[in-house]
């Protein structure tokens, strides 16, 4: 079984103190930092771009787990790689050629992730599983923080885990969307080994980040 890791989403952080917030996450035991990039086009919201990520890079040595919710995505991959992303996750719907985008991320010596929205079937990535480092299962529709967890996506995680075991592959399975102390156990039992969480980590237990990360890991 893969080690359970926590990737806190800075979407729920204090944006006026992002550098310090990232330091707090590192001190609290985060395994990586989840950076949600939204373009107001593929998803109905806007967040941060490469210049901000580049500025934040100096605050931590933790991997930057960068989730690109932008379309078209391919022409911006280099910018996020140069800004300091360690994992670059894209949506199949945002590229004309998923294979080419996967190969480009690998060529830049970054880990490659592919994200599946709640209604996106795993068939779309089955042919690429031996080239992918991470599959991100969205348990909400991307674009906004604080949405309610959709338990119906858990079957996708179990299916992916079974395929991984059968084919002796090694990709991580990450889940993002409404993850809290109640449903994190369900996600882990289904086969997820990386949990993305924002509101729960930053707001619960009076903002005690270490306690919240520990609780999510031990669910």
N, C-alpha and C positions, 0 to 999 in steps of 0.2 A: 504493500500500500504506500502511495506517495505521501510525503509529509504535508500536513495542512499548513497553508500559508495565507497570510492576510495582506490584502492590497488596499489600503484605505484610499477612498476617493477624496481628492482635495476639492471636489465640487461643493462639499459641505464645510470647508474650512473658512476661516476669516480671510477674505481676499486682500484685505489691507495689511495682513501679517503673514503672507504665504510662506516666506522664508522661515520664519519662526515656527509656523504650524508644521512644516515639513520636519524641522528639527525635533519638535515634540513627538511626531509620529515615529521617528527613528528611535528616540529615547524610550518610547512606549512599546517597542518590540515589533514594529511593522516590518514585513519582509520585503516590501517594495512599495512604490508610490503610484497610485492609479491616477492618470491624468486624462480627463474627458475632454476631447476636442470636438466642438460642435460648430457647424457652419451656418445655421439658420436656413439651410436649404434641404439637406438630407434629413435633418432633424430640426424641429421648430424652436431652436434656441441658439445662442451664440456664447462661446466661452473664450478660451485663450489660444494663442498661436505660438509659433516657434520662438519669437523673441522672449516671451515670458518663460518658456521652458528653459531656454538657454540661460536666463538670469537665475532661475531656481536651481540649476544644476550644481552650482557651487555650495549649496546648503547641505548636501547629503551625498554619500557614496552608494546609497540604496539604488537598486534598479528603478528606472522610470518605465512604468507599464502604461504606454500611451495608446489610448483607444480613439482611433480616428473615425468620427462620425461626419465625414465630409465627402462630397461628391462634386466632380470627379476626384478620386483620391490619388491616382498614380503619380501625377505630376508634382504632388506635394510630399511624397515619401522621403525624398532626399533632404528636404528642409527639416523634417522632424528628426531624421537620423543625425543630421549635422547639429541640431539643437541639443542633443543629448539623450534621445530616447534609447532605451535598451531593448524593449519589446515594442514592436509596432503592430497593432491589431487593426485590421480593415474589415469592412463588410463586403461580401461578394457582389451586392447590388451596386456598389460604388465604383467598380472598375470594369472596363470593357474586356479585360483579359486577366482573370484571376491568377492563372498560372504565371503570367509575365510579372504581375505585381508581387507574388510570392517570391519568385526568383530574384527580383530586384532588391527586396528587403534582405534576402539572404546574401546577395552580392555585397551589400553594405555592412555585412557582418553584424546584423541585428537579428534578434529572435523574431520569428514571424507568427502572428496570431490572426485567426479569422473569427469574426463574431457573427453569431446567428441570432436574429430577432425572434421573438416568440413564435411567429408563424413561419419562419424559414426552416425548411426541412434539412436534415443532416445529409441527405443525398447530394446536396450541392458541393459538399467538401469531401465526400468519400474517396474520390480519386486522388486527393492531395494529402491525405493524412500522414503519409510517410515523409512529407516535406515540411509539415507544420509543427511548430513548437508548442502552440497553445490554441485551444478552441474556447472562445468566450461565449457562453450561453446567456442571453439576456432574459432575465425573469421579470422585466417590465419592458414597455416600449421605450426606446431610447429618446432622450431629449430633455427630460426633467428629472430632478432628484425628488426623493420623498414619495415615490409611487408605491402602490401595494404589490407585494410579491405574487407572482403567478405560479402556483404549484404545478400546473399542467406541463411546464417545461422540464420537470424532473425526469420524465421518461426519456427525453433526449439525452440527458446526461448519462443515464444508465445504459442506453444503447451505445453511446460513444465509448463508455468504459468497457463494455463487452467486446466491441470491435477492437479496441486497443489491446485488450488481453489476448484475444484470439490471434491477432496478427503480430503480437509481441512488439508493439509500437511504444513510444515513450512520450507522447504529447501530454501537456497539462490540460486539465479541464477547469476552467474558471467560470464563476457565476457572478452576475452583477444585476442588482435591481431589488430594492426592498429587503435586503438581507439584514436580519436581526437575530436576537438570541433565541427566538421561537423557531424560526425556519432554517437556521444555519445547520442544525443537526440533520434535518431532512436532506439538505443539499449535500452534506458530507456523506450521508448514508447512500445517496444516489450515485456518488462517485466523484463529486467535485473536490478538488484539492487546493484550489485558490478561491478565496472568498473576497469579493469587492464589497466594501461597506462604507458609507459616508456618514449619514445621520446618526446611526447607532454608535459609531466610534467617537464622533465629536460631541454628541449631545447627551448620551445616557450617563448615568452615575455621575452627574455634575461635571461632565467633560473629562472624566478620569480615563484617558486614552489607554494606558497600560492595562487597567482592569477590563476595559471593554474589549481590547484585542485578545487578552487571555480568555475571557468568557466565550468569545466567538470560536477560538481555537479548540476549546475543551468541550464544546457543545456535544 
